[in-house]
Amino acid sequence: MNDLSARLSEAEYELRDRKDVIKLTRDRIEEAKKEIQVLEAEKARHTFASVLIDGDCMLVCPLSTIIDPP
């Protein structure tokens, strides 16, 4: 009986540890998602155009195509 009780107690500790790991992982994922949203919003605010002049005419090229080509 003591052996079964000890095994049950050990299984409960392992289950609790696994639940803690899962919760920690979910919390990290949520935090990463929030950080991505903040960075995407920041990136969207900093949209502007850069102008290249080649002598004969003026070409307009969005900076986002230079940094992050399609």
N, C-alpha and C positions, 0 to 999 in steps of 0.2 A: 504494500500500500504506500509506504514512504517513497519507494522508487517511482511509482506512477505519479505521485504528488510532485516529486522533484522534476520529473520530465515535463509535466504540465506547466509548472512554474517556469522552466527554461523555455518552453515553447511560447509562453505568454510574453516573456522578455524579448525573444527573437521577433515576435509579431509586432510588439511595440517599437522595436528598433527599426523594423522595415517600414512601419507607418511613418516614423519620424523622418526617415530618408526620403520617402515619397513626398511628404509635406514640404521638406526642404527643397527638393527638386522642383515641385510645383511653384513654390514661392520664388525661386530663382528664375523660372520661366516667365512668370508674371512680371517680375522686375525687368527682365530683358525686353519683354514686349513693350512695357511702358517706356523704356529708354529708346527703343527703336522709334516709337511714335513721336517722342520728343525730338529726336534727330531728324526724322522726316519732316516734321513741322518747321524745324529750324532751316533745313535745306530749302524748303519751299519759300520761305521768307527771303532768302538770299538769291533770288533769281534776277539776273540782269544780263545785259548784252555787252559784248566786247566788239569793238569796231576795228577792222583791218583796212588800211588804205594802201592800195597797190599802184598809186600814181595816176592811172587813167580814170578809175571810178572807185566808189566807196562800197565795200562789201560788209554786210552785217552778219555776224555769226553769233548765235547764242552761246554763252560760255558753257552751258550745260552740255552742248554737243562736243565741246573740246574736252571737258573733264570726264563726261560719261557718255561716250558715243552710243548711238542707237544700235 
